[in-house]
Structure formats: structure tokens, C-alpha cells
Amino acid sequence: GVAVGPVTLLTAAHCLDGEIKRVRVFTSEHYDPKLPSLEVKEYKLHPDYDPKRSRYRNDLSKITMKEKLPDFIKIY
């Protein structure tokens, strides 16, 4: 995903399978499960995304965080 605002992330809808309560934010190109996760306020999948029929068209989602993202995160 990518940070598009101080509390907003844009990511692929297929990454949000299930009930999402926390996300891990990092700037490294390698995943580090030891990094802290941040609490999610809400998330919305694109209304036309259907994992069984859309073949990844409209594969977008918006995550709104409970608190501002850390200062080291670049907003695009």
C-alpha cells in the first residue's frame, strides 16, 4: 500500500481478506514481522471489487487509521 494522507492508506483490496484491525507500516523493502502494527479505524473496499468475478479489476481499498501515521512515513 501507499500513504496518501496522514491517516489514509491506499492498498489492494485482495490484501484485506477477513476482518482487519491492525496494519504493519514499514519503509523497508523487506517484511519485518517485529515492526509494530497500527490500529485501523475503518477500511472500505472498492464497491465493484469481487474476488471471485472481477479478476482483480477495481482491486482497491482505502484504510483509515485511528491515529496519524508515524512521521517517518512519506505521504504520496
PyMOL Python script that loads the backbone (N, CA, C, O; Angstrom):
from pymol import cmd

cmd.read_pdbstr("""\
ATOM      1  N   GLY A   1       0.817  -1.186   0.000  1.00  0.00           N
ATOM      2  CA  GLY A   1       0.000   0.000   0.000  1.00  0.00           C
ATOM      3  C   GLY A   1       0.862   1.252   0.000  1.00  0.00           C
ATOM      4  O   GLY A   1       2.090   1.189   0.062  1.00  0.00           O
ATOM      5  N   VAL A   2       0.190   2.382  -0.071  1.00  0.00           N
ATOM      6  CA  VAL A   2       0.873   3.672  -0.077  1.00  0.00           C
ATOM      7  C   VAL A   2       0.095   4.644   0.809  1.00  0.00           C
ATOM      8  O   VAL A   2      -1.135   4.625   0.838  1.00  0.00           O
ATOM      9  N   ALA A   3       0.823   5.488   1.525  1.00  0.00           N
ATOM     10  CA  ALA A   3       0.198   6.525   2.350  1.00  0.00           C
ATOM     11  C   ALA A   3      -0.202   7.678   1.435  1.00  0.00           C
ATOM     12  O   ALA A   3       0.635   8.212   0.708  1.00  0.00           O
ATOM     13  N   VAL A   4      -1.465   8.060   1.468  1.00  0.00           N
ATOM     14  CA  VAL A   4      -1.946   9.167   0.644  1.00  0.00           C
ATOM     15  C   VAL A   4      -2.429  10.334   1.504  1.00  0.00           C
ATOM     16  O   VAL A   4      -2.883  11.350   0.979  1.00  0.00           O
ATOM     17  N   GLY A   5      -2.334  10.189   2.800  1.00  0.00           N
ATOM     18  CA  GLY A   5      -2.709  11.236   3.748  1.00  0.00           C
ATOM     19  C   GLY A   5      -2.214  10.846   5.124  1.00  0.00           C
ATOM     20  O   GLY A   5      -1.766   9.713   5.301  1.00  0.00           O
ATOM     21  N   PRO A   6      -2.275  11.731   6.108  1.00  0.00           N
ATOM     22  CA  PRO A   6      -1.732  11.440   7.435  1.00  0.00           C
ATOM     23  C   PRO A   6      -2.428  10.288   8.155  1.00  0.00           C
ATOM     24  O   PRO A   6      -1.850   9.692   9.064  1.00  0.00           O
ATOM     25  N   VAL A   7      -3.659   9.967   7.762  1.00  0.00           N
ATOM     26  CA  VAL A   7      -4.357   8.832   8.371  1.00  0.00           C
ATOM     27  C   VAL A   7      -4.939   7.895   7.307  1.00  0.00           C
ATOM     28  O   VAL A   7      -5.762   7.035   7.623  1.00  0.00           O
ATOM     29  N   THR A   8      -4.513   8.059   6.043  1.00  0.00           N
ATOM     30  CA  THR A   8      -5.134   7.307   4.951  1.00  0.00           C
ATOM     31  C   THR A   8      -4.107   6.517   4.154  1.00  0.00           C
ATOM     32  O   THR A   8      -3.067   7.040   3.753  1.00  0.00           O
ATOM     33  N   LEU A   9      -4.423   5.244   3.934  1.00  0.00           N
ATOM     34  CA  LEU A   9      -3.604   4.360   3.116  1.00  0.00           C
ATOM     35  C   LEU A   9      -4.447   3.851   1.956  1.00  0.00           C
ATOM     36  O   LEU A   9      -5.651   3.642   2.106  1.00  0.00           O
ATOM     37  N   LEU A  10      -3.823   3.652   0.807  1.00  0.00           N
ATOM     38  CA  LEU A  10      -4.464   3.042  -0.346  1.00  0.00           C
ATOM     39  C   LEU A  10      -3.736   1.732  -0.589  1.00  0.00           C
ATOM     40  O   LEU A  10      -2.507   1.707  -0.656  1.00  0.00           O
ATOM     41  N   THR A  11      -4.481   0.646  -0.723  1.00  0.00           N
ATOM     42  CA  THR A  11      -3.862  -0.651  -0.939  1.00  0.00           C
ATOM     43  C   THR A  11      -4.767  -1.505  -1.806  1.00  0.00           C
ATOM     44  O   THR A  11      -5.861  -1.079  -2.175  1.00  0.00           O
ATOM     45  N   ALA A  12      -4.322  -2.697  -2.130  1.00  0.00           N
ATOM     46  CA  ALA A  12      -5.117  -3.624  -2.927  1.00  0.00           C
ATOM     47  C   ALA A  12      -6.201  -4.253  -2.056  1.00  0.00           C
ATOM     48  O   ALA A  12      -5.953  -4.605  -0.903  1.00  0.00           O
ATOM     49  N   ALA A  13      -7.384  -4.390  -2.605  1.00  0.00           N
ATOM     50  CA  ALA A  13      -8.495  -4.991  -1.861  1.00  0.00           C
ATOM     51  C   ALA A  13      -8.187  -6.443  -1.499  1.00  0.00           C
ATOM     52  O   ALA A  13      -8.594  -6.912  -0.437  1.00  0.00           O
ATOM     53  N   HIS A  14      -7.474  -7.156  -2.367  1.00  0.00           N
ATOM     54  CA  HIS A  14      -7.194  -8.564  -2.078  1.00  0.00           C
ATOM     55  C   HIS A  14      -6.273  -8.729  -0.866  1.00  0.00           C
ATOM     56  O   HIS A  14      -6.145  -9.833  -0.337  1.00  0.00           O
ATOM     57  N   CYS A  15      -5.636  -7.655  -0.424  1.00  0.00           N
ATOM     58  CA  CYS A  15      -4.792  -7.712   0.773  1.00  0.00           C
ATOM     59  C   CYS A  15      -5.617  -7.643   2.064  1.00  0.00           C
ATOM     60  O   CYS A  15      -5.096  -7.881   3.154  1.00  0.00           O
ATOM     61  N   LEU A  16      -6.884  -7.320   1.933  1.00  0.00           N
ATOM     62  CA  LEU A  16      -7.733  -7.135   3.110  1.00  0.00           C
ATOM     63  C   LEU A  16      -8.793  -8.222   3.203  1.00  0.00           C
ATOM     64  O   LEU A  16      -9.987  -7.937   3.297  1.00  0.00           O
ATOM     65  N   ASP A  17      -8.349  -9.445   3.176  1.00  0.00           N
ATOM     66  CA  ASP A  17      -9.252 -10.579   3.294  1.00  0.00           C
ATOM     67  C   ASP A  17      -9.506 -10.854   4.765  1.00  0.00           C
ATOM     68  O   ASP A  17      -8.564 -11.127   5.509  1.00  0.00           O
ATOM     69  N   GLY A  18     -10.740 -10.788   5.195  1.00  0.00           N
ATOM     70  CA  GLY A  18     -11.076 -11.022   6.595  1.00  0.00           C
ATOM     71  C   GLY A  18     -11.309  -9.725   7.334  1.00  0.00           C
ATOM     72  O   GLY A  18     -11.470  -8.671   6.718  1.00  0.00           O
ATOM     73  N   GLU A  19     -11.326  -9.797   8.647  1.00  0.00           N
ATOM     74  CA  GLU A  19     -11.552  -8.611   9.480  1.00  0.00           C
ATOM     75  C   GLU A  19     -10.208  -7.966   9.805  1.00  0.00           C
ATOM     76  O   GLU A  19      -9.371  -8.578  10.468  1.00  0.00           O
ATOM     77  N   ILE A  20     -10.000  -6.746   9.348  1.00  0.00           N
ATOM     78  CA  ILE A  20      -8.727  -6.052   9.519  1.00  0.00           C
ATOM     79  C   ILE A  20      -8.843  -5.095  10.706  1.00  0.00           C
ATOM     80  O   ILE A  20      -9.692  -4.203  10.724  1.00  0.00           O
ATOM     81  N   LYS A  21      -7.970  -5.299  11.696  1.00  0.00           N
ATOM     82  CA  LYS A  21      -7.979  -4.432  12.875  1.00  0.00           C
ATOM     83  C   LYS A  21      -6.696  -3.628  13.013  1.00  0.00           C
ATOM     84  O   LYS A  21      -6.692  -2.544  13.596  1.00  0.00           O
ATOM     85  N   ARG A  22      -5.609  -4.166  12.473  1.00  0.00           N
ATOM     86  CA  ARG A  22      -4.311  -3.515  12.590  1.00  0.00           C
ATOM     87  C   ARG A  22      -3.540  -3.717  11.291  1.00  0.00           C
ATOM     88  O   ARG A  22      -3.752  -4.699  10.580  1.00  0.00           O
ATOM     89  N   VAL A  23      -2.642  -2.779  10.988  1.00  0.00           N
ATOM     90  CA  VAL A  23      -1.749  -2.926   9.842  1.00  0.00           C
ATOM     91  C   VAL A  23      -0.321  -2.661  10.288  1.00  0.00           C
ATOM     92  O   VAL A  23      -0.078  -1.922  11.242  1.00  0.00           O
ATOM     93  N   ARG A  24       0.606  -3.268   9.591  1.00  0.00           N
ATOM     94  CA  ARG A  24       2.018  -3.063   9.869  1.00  0.00           C
ATOM     95  C   ARG A  24       2.553  -2.075   8.838  1.00  0.00           C
ATOM     96  O   ARG A  24       2.431  -2.302   7.634  1.00  0.00           O
ATOM     97  N   VAL A  25       3.138  -0.990   9.304  1.00  0.00           N
ATOM     98  CA  VAL A  25       3.654   0.057   8.430  1.00  0.00           C
ATOM     99  C   VAL A  25       5.179   0.004   8.475  1.00  0.00           C
ATOM    100  O   VAL A  25       5.777   0.028   9.551  1.00  0.00           O
ATOM    101  N   PHE A  26       5.800  -0.069   7.302  1.00  0.00           N
ATOM    102  CA  PHE A  26       7.260  -0.102   7.259  1.00  0.00           C
ATOM    103  C   PHE A  26       7.749   0.560   5.986  1.00  0.00           C
ATOM    104  O   PHE A  26       6.998   0.713   5.023  1.00  0.00           O
ATOM    105  N   THR A  27       9.003   0.948   5.992  1.00  0.00           N
ATOM    106  CA  THR A  27       9.582   1.596   4.823  1.00  0.00           C
ATOM    107  C   THR A  27      10.642   0.732   4.157  1.00  0.00           C
ATOM    108  O   THR A  27      11.169   1.106   3.109  1.00  0.00           O
ATOM    109  N   SER A  28      10.956  -0.389   4.728  1.00  0.00           N
ATOM    110  CA  SER A  28      11.941  -1.291   4.157  1.00  0.00           C
ATOM    111  C   SER A  28      11.299  -2.082   3.023  1.00  0.00           C
ATOM    112  O   SER A  28      10.085  -2.280   3.008  1.00  0.00           O
ATOM    113  N   GLU A  29      12.113  -2.531   2.077  1.00  0.00           N
ATOM    114  CA  GLU A  29      11.573  -3.358   1.005  1.00  0.00           C
ATOM    115  C   GLU A  29      11.356  -4.791   1.464  1.00  0.00           C
ATOM    116  O   GLU A  29      10.759  -5.586   0.739  1.00  0.00           O
ATOM    117  N   HIS A  30      11.831  -5.133   2.657  1.00  0.00           N
ATOM    118  CA  HIS A  30      11.656  -6.476   3.204  1.00  0.00           C
ATOM    119  C   HIS A  30      10.690  -6.439   4.379  1.00  0.00           C
ATOM    120  O   HIS A  30      10.763  -5.545   5.223  1.00  0.00           O
ATOM    121  N   TYR A  31       9.796  -7.398   4.433  1.00  0.00           N
ATOM    122  CA  TYR A  31       8.821  -7.504   5.510  1.00  0.00           C
ATOM    123  C   TYR A  31       9.517  -7.864   6.820  1.00  0.00           C
ATOM    124  O   TYR A  31      10.342  -8.777   6.855  1.00  0.00           O
ATOM    125  N   ASP A  32       9.192  -7.161   7.878  1.00  0.00           N
ATOM    126  CA  ASP A  32       9.749  -7.441   9.202  1.00  0.00           C
ATOM    127  C   ASP A  32       8.593  -7.597  10.188  1.00  0.00           C
ATOM    128  O   ASP A  32       7.998  -6.601  10.601  1.00  0.00           O
ATOM    129  N   PRO A  33       8.267  -8.835  10.572  1.00  0.00           N
ATOM    130  CA  PRO A  33       7.134  -9.057  11.470  1.00  0.00           C
ATOM    131  C   PRO A  33       7.342  -8.487  12.872  1.00  0.00           C
ATOM    132  O   PRO A  33       6.405  -8.460  13.670  1.00  0.00           O
ATOM    133  N   LYS A  34       8.548  -8.035  13.179  1.00  0.00           N
ATOM    134  CA  LYS A  34       8.822  -7.465  14.503  1.00  0.00           C
ATOM    135  C   LYS A  34       8.431  -5.987  14.597  1.00  0.00           C
ATOM    136  O   LYS A  34       8.358  -5.432  15.693  1.00  0.00           O
ATOM    137  N   LEU A  35       8.183  -5.357  13.457  1.00  0.00           N
ATOM    138  CA  LEU A  35       7.767  -3.959  13.485  1.00  0.00           C
ATOM    139  C   LEU A  35       6.387  -3.837  14.123  1.00  0.00           C
ATOM    140  O   LEU A  35       5.565  -4.743  13.989  1.00  0.00           O
ATOM    141  N   PRO A  36       6.121  -2.726  14.818  1.00  0.00           N
ATOM    142  CA  PRO A  36       4.811  -2.580  15.462  1.00  0.00           C
ATOM    143  C   PRO A  36       3.704  -2.404  14.429  1.00  0.00           C
ATOM    144  O   PRO A  36       3.933  -1.901  13.328  1.00  0.00           O
ATOM    145  N   SER A  37       2.508  -2.826  14.806  1.00  0.00           N
ATOM    146  CA  SER A  37       1.354  -2.616  13.931  1.00  0.00           C
ATOM    147  C   SER A  37       0.527  -1.462  14.479  1.00  0.00           C
ATOM    148  O   SER A  37       0.590  -1.150  15.668  1.00  0.00           O
ATOM    149  N   LEU A  38      -0.241  -0.839  13.611  1.00  0.00           N
ATOM    150  CA  LEU A  38      -1.045   0.330  13.967  1.00  0.00           C
ATOM    151  C   LEU A  38      -2.529   0.001  13.834  1.00  0.00           C
ATOM    152  O   LEU A  38      -2.926  -0.780  12.969  1.00  0.00           O
ATOM    153  N   GLU A  39      -3.337   0.599  14.692  1.00  0.00           N
ATOM    154  CA  GLU A  39      -4.755   0.295  14.726  1.00  0.00           C
ATOM    155  C   GLU A  39      -5.520   0.969  13.583  1.00  0.00           C
ATOM    156  O   GLU A  39      -5.292   2.135  13.260  1.00  0.00           O
ATOM    157  N   VAL A  40      -6.423   0.209  12.989  1.00  0.00           N
ATOM    158  CA  VAL A  40      -7.253   0.671  11.884  1.00  0.00           C
ATOM    159  C   VAL A  40      -8.595   1.171  12.424  1.00  0.00           C
ATOM    160  O   VAL A  40      -9.226   0.514  13.251  1.00  0.00           O
ATOM    161  N   LYS A  41      -9.018   2.337  11.947  1.00  0.00           N
ATOM    162  CA  LYS A  41     -10.332   2.859  12.309  1.00  0.00           C
ATOM    163  C   LYS A  41     -11.405   2.189  11.458  1.00  0.00           C
ATOM    164  O   LYS A  41     -12.408   1.691  11.968  1.00  0.00           O
ATOM    165  N   GLU A  42     -11.167   2.189  10.137  1.00  0.00           N
ATOM    166  CA  GLU A  42     -12.094   1.534   9.208  1.00  0.00           C
ATOM    167  C   GLU A  42     -11.386   1.295   7.885  1.00  0.00           C
ATOM    168  O   GLU A  42     -10.329   1.864   7.613  1.00  0.00           O
ATOM    169  N   TYR A  43     -11.991   0.443   7.071  1.00  0.00           N
ATOM    170  CA  TYR A  43     -11.496   0.260   5.717  1.00  0.00           C
ATOM    171  C   TYR A  43     -12.676   0.006   4.798  1.00  0.00           C
ATOM    172  O   TYR A  43     -13.707  -0.522   5.213  1.00  0.00           O
ATOM    173  N   LYS A  44     -12.504   0.394   3.540  1.00  0.00           N
ATOM    174  CA  LYS A  44     -13.558   0.229   2.549  1.00  0.00           C
ATOM    175  C   LYS A  44     -12.955  -0.362   1.286  1.00  0.00           C
ATOM    176  O   LYS A  44     -11.947   0.125   0.774  1.00  0.00           O
ATOM    177  N   LEU A  45     -13.580  -1.409   0.799  1.00  0.00           N
ATOM    178  CA  LEU A  45     -13.184  -1.997  -0.475  1.00  0.00           C
ATOM    179  C   LEU A  45     -13.912  -1.272  -1.597  1.00  0.00           C
ATOM    180  O   LEU A  45     -15.018  -0.772  -1.396  1.00  0.00           O
ATOM    181  N   HIS A  46     -13.305  -1.211  -2.768  1.00  0.00           N
ATOM    182  CA  HIS A  46     -13.975  -0.623  -3.927  1.00  0.00           C
ATOM    183  C   HIS A  46     -15.301  -1.367  -4.120  1.00  0.00           C
ATOM    184  O   HIS A  46     -15.322  -2.596  -4.062  1.00  0.00           O
ATOM    185  N   PRO A  47     -16.406  -0.650  -4.348  1.00  0.00           N
ATOM    186  CA  PRO A  47     -17.711  -1.309  -4.431  1.00  0.00           C
ATOM    187  C   PRO A  47     -17.839  -2.309  -5.584  1.00  0.00           C
ATOM    188  O   PRO A  47     -18.694  -3.193  -5.534  1.00  0.00           O
ATOM    189  N   ASP A  48     -17.010  -2.186  -6.612  1.00  0.00           N
ATOM    190  CA  ASP A  48     -17.080  -3.116  -7.737  1.00  0.00           C
ATOM    191  C   ASP A  48     -16.055  -4.244  -7.652  1.00  0.00           C
ATOM    192  O   ASP A  48     -15.923  -5.036  -8.585  1.00  0.00           O
ATOM    193  N   TYR A  49     -15.335  -4.318  -6.541  1.00  0.00           N
ATOM    194  CA  TYR A  49     -14.359  -5.403  -6.388  1.00  0.00           C
ATOM    195  C   TYR A  49     -15.073  -6.673  -5.929  1.00  0.00           C
ATOM    196  O   TYR A  49     -15.795  -6.667  -4.932  1.00  0.00           O
ATOM    197  N   ASP A  50     -14.865  -7.740  -6.655  1.00  0.00           N
ATOM    198  CA  ASP A  50     -15.410  -9.053  -6.297  1.00  0.00           C
ATOM    199  C   ASP A  50     -14.312 -10.068  -6.569  1.00  0.00           C
ATOM    200  O   ASP A  50     -14.015 -10.355  -7.728  1.00  0.00           O
ATOM    201  N   PRO A  51     -13.700 -10.619  -5.515  1.00  0.00           N
ATOM    202  CA  PRO A  51     -12.556 -11.510  -5.720  1.00  0.00           C
ATOM    203  C   PRO A  51     -12.870 -12.746  -6.558  1.00  0.00           C
ATOM    204  O   PRO A  51     -11.963 -13.337  -7.145  1.00  0.00           O
ATOM    205  N   LYS A  52     -14.124 -13.141  -6.623  1.00  0.00           N
ATOM    206  CA  LYS A  52     -14.475 -14.340  -7.387  1.00  0.00           C
ATOM    207  C   LYS A  52     -14.796 -14.045  -8.846  1.00  0.00           C
ATOM    208  O   LYS A  52     -14.693 -14.929  -9.696  1.00  0.00           O
ATOM    209  N   ARG A  53     -15.189 -12.791  -9.146  1.00  0.00           N
ATOM    210  CA  ARG A  53     -15.633 -12.497 -10.514  1.00  0.00           C
ATOM    211  C   ARG A  53     -14.905 -11.352 -11.198  1.00  0.00           C
ATOM    212  O   ARG A  53     -14.905 -11.284 -12.427  1.00  0.00           O
ATOM    213  N   SER A  54     -14.290 -10.455 -10.451  1.00  0.00           N
ATOM    214  CA  SER A  54     -13.744  -9.253 -11.077  1.00  0.00           C
ATOM    215  C   SER A  54     -12.350  -9.431 -11.666  1.00  0.00           C
ATOM    216  O   SER A  54     -11.864  -8.540 -12.362  1.00  0.00           O
ATOM    217  N   ARG A  55     -11.700 -10.554 -11.407  1.00  0.00           N
ATOM    218  CA  ARG A  55     -10.345 -10.815 -11.916  1.00  0.00           C
ATOM    219  C   ARG A  55      -9.398  -9.659 -11.591  1.00  0.00           C
ATOM    220  O   ARG A  55      -8.603  -9.230 -12.427  1.00  0.00           O
ATOM    221  N   TYR A  56      -9.504  -9.181 -10.384  1.00  0.00           N
ATOM    222  CA  TYR A  56      -8.664  -8.112  -9.821  1.00  0.00           C
ATOM    223  C   TYR A  56      -8.926  -6.733 -10.422  1.00  0.00           C
ATOM    224  O   TYR A  56      -8.162  -5.804 -10.159  1.00  0.00           O
ATOM    225  N   ARG A  57      -9.966  -6.574 -11.208  1.00  0.00           N
ATOM    226  CA  ARG A  57     -10.360  -5.224 -11.604  1.00  0.00           C
ATOM    227  C   ARG A  57     -10.935  -4.538 -10.371  1.00  0.00           C
ATOM    228  O   ARG A  57     -11.556  -5.193  -9.534  1.00  0.00           O
ATOM    229  N   ASN A  58     -10.741  -3.265 -10.252  1.00  0.00           N
ATOM    230  CA  ASN A  58     -11.202  -2.488  -9.093  1.00  0.00           C
ATOM    231  C   ASN A  58     -10.623  -3.027  -7.787  1.00  0.00           C
ATOM    232  O   ASN A  58     -11.261  -2.945  -6.737  1.00  0.00           O
ATOM    233  N   ASP A  59      -9.435  -3.567  -7.858  1.00  0.00           N
ATOM    234  CA  ASP A  59      -8.763  -4.177  -6.702  1.00  0.00           C
ATOM    235  C   ASP A  59      -8.141  -3.082  -5.840  1.00  0.00           C
ATOM    236  O   ASP A  59      -6.920  -3.005  -5.703  1.00  0.00           O
ATOM    237  N   LEU A  60      -8.987  -2.243  -5.266  1.00  0.00           N
ATOM    238  CA  LEU A  60      -8.543  -1.103  -4.466  1.00  0.00           C
ATOM    239  C   LEU A  60      -9.272  -1.081  -3.128  1.00  0.00           C
ATOM    240  O   LEU A  60     -10.412  -1.531  -3.012  1.00  0.00           O
ATOM    241  N   SER A  61      -8.593  -0.551  -2.134  1.00  0.00           N
ATOM    242  CA  SER A  61      -9.233  -0.326  -0.844  1.00  0.00           C
ATOM    243  C   SER A  61      -8.580   0.875  -0.169  1.00  0.00           C
ATOM    244  O   SER A  61      -7.422   1.211  -0.417  1.00  0.00           O
ATOM    245  N   LYS A  62      -9.364   1.501   0.686  1.00  0.00           N
ATOM    246  CA  LYS A  62      -8.899   2.664   1.445  1.00  0.00           C
ATOM    247  C   LYS A  62      -8.945   2.300   2.920  1.00  0.00           C
ATOM    248  O   LYS A  62      -9.969   1.841   3.426  1.00  0.00           O
ATOM    249  N   ILE A  63      -7.825   2.508   3.606  1.00  0.00           N
ATOM    250  CA  ILE A  63      -7.738   2.255   5.041  1.00  0.00           C
ATOM    251  C   ILE A  63      -7.624   3.598   5.748  1.00  0.00           C
ATOM    252  O   ILE A  63      -6.801   4.435   5.376  1.00  0.00           O
ATOM    253  N   THR A  64      -8.446   3.800   6.760  1.00  0.00           N
ATOM    254  CA  THR A  64      -8.352   4.984   7.610  1.00  0.00           C
ATOM    255  C   THR A  64      -7.840   4.536   8.967  1.00  0.00           C
ATOM    256  O   THR A  64      -8.431   3.672   9.614  1.00  0.00           O
ATOM    257  N   MET A  65      -6.733   5.132   9.390  1.00  0.00           N
ATOM    258  CA  MET A  65      -6.095   4.757  10.653  1.00  0.00           C
ATOM    259  C   MET A  65      -6.750   5.494  11.828  1.00  0.00           C
ATOM    260  O   MET A  65      -7.346   6.555  11.643  1.00  0.00           O
ATOM    261  N   LYS A  66      -6.637   4.932  13.028  1.00  0.00           N
ATOM    262  CA  LYS A  66      -7.171   5.604  14.222  1.00  0.00           C
ATOM    263  C   LYS A  66      -6.341   6.815  14.598  1.00  0.00           C
ATOM    264  O   LYS A  66      -6.865   7.798  15.123  1.00  0.00           O
ATOM    265  N   GLU A  67      -5.040   6.744  14.327  1.00  0.00           N
ATOM    266  CA  GLU A  67      -4.134   7.852  14.656  1.00  0.00           C
ATOM    267  C   GLU A  67      -3.282   8.176  13.441  1.00  0.00           C
ATOM    268  O   GLU A  67      -3.197   7.389  12.498  1.00  0.00           O
ATOM    269  N   LYS A  68      -2.652   9.345  13.475  1.00  0.00           N
ATOM    270  CA  LYS A  68      -1.767   9.742  12.380  1.00  0.00           C
ATOM    271  C   LYS A  68      -0.643   8.731  12.213  1.00  0.00           C
ATOM    272  O   LYS A  68      -0.175   8.127  13.179  1.00  0.00           O
ATOM    273  N   LEU A  69      -0.232   8.567  10.994  1.00  0.00           N
ATOM    274  CA  LEU A  69       0.894   7.692  10.699  1.00  0.00           C
ATOM    275  C   LEU A  69       2.170   8.294  11.290  1.00  0.00           C
ATOM    276  O   LEU A  69       2.248   9.510  11.465  1.00  0.00           O
ATOM    277  N   PRO A  70       3.163   7.470  11.598  1.00  0.00           N
ATOM    278  CA  PRO A  70       4.432   7.983  12.135  1.00  0.00           C
ATOM    279  C   PRO A  70       5.059   8.996  11.190  1.00  0.00           C
ATOM    280  O   PRO A  70       4.855   8.935   9.977  1.00  0.00           O
ATOM    281  N   ASP A  71       5.812   9.914  11.743  1.00  0.00           N
ATOM    282  CA  ASP A  71       6.437  10.992  10.964  1.00  0.00           C
ATOM    283  C   ASP A  71       7.393  10.499   9.883  1.00  0.00           C
ATOM    284  O   ASP A  71       7.604  11.198   8.892  1.00  0.00           O
ATOM    285  N   PHE A  72       7.974   9.312  10.050  1.00  0.00           N
ATOM    286  CA  PHE A  72       8.932   8.829   9.053  1.00  0.00           C
ATOM    287  C   PHE A  72       8.256   8.305   7.790  1.00  0.00           C
ATOM    288  O   PHE A  72       8.940   8.007   6.811  1.00  0.00           O
ATOM    289  N   ILE A  73       6.936   8.188   7.789  1.00  0.00           N
ATOM    290  CA  ILE A  73       6.207   7.704   6.619  1.00  0.00           C
ATOM    291  C   ILE A  73       6.038   8.843   5.629  1.00  0.00           C
ATOM    292  O   ILE A  73       5.570   9.921   5.993  1.00  0.00           O
ATOM    293  N   LYS A  74       6.419   8.606   4.373  1.00  0.00           N
ATOM    294  CA  LYS A  74       6.259   9.616   3.327  1.00  0.00           C
ATOM    295  C   LYS A  74       4.833   9.554   2.786  1.00  0.00           C
ATOM    296  O   LYS A  74       4.307   8.476   2.510  1.00  0.00           O
ATOM    297  N   ILE A  75       4.223  10.719   2.641  1.00  0.00           N
ATOM    298  CA  ILE A  75       2.866  10.821   2.089  1.00  0.00           C
ATOM    299  C   ILE A  75       2.978  11.098   0.598  1.00  0.00           C
ATOM    300  O   ILE A  75       3.640  12.055   0.199  1.00  0.00           O
ATOM    301  N   TYR A  76       2.344  10.278  -0.233  1.00  0.00           N
ATOM    302  CA  TYR A  76       2.407  10.442  -1.690  1.00  0.00           C
ATOM    303  C   TYR A  76       1.093  10.957  -2.216  1.00  0.00           C
ATOM    304  O   TYR A  76       0.947  11.160  -3.422  1.00  0.00           O
TER     305      TYR A  76
END
""", "prot")
cmd.dss("prot")
cmd.show_as("cartoon", "prot")
cmd.util.cbc("prot")
cmd.orient("prot")
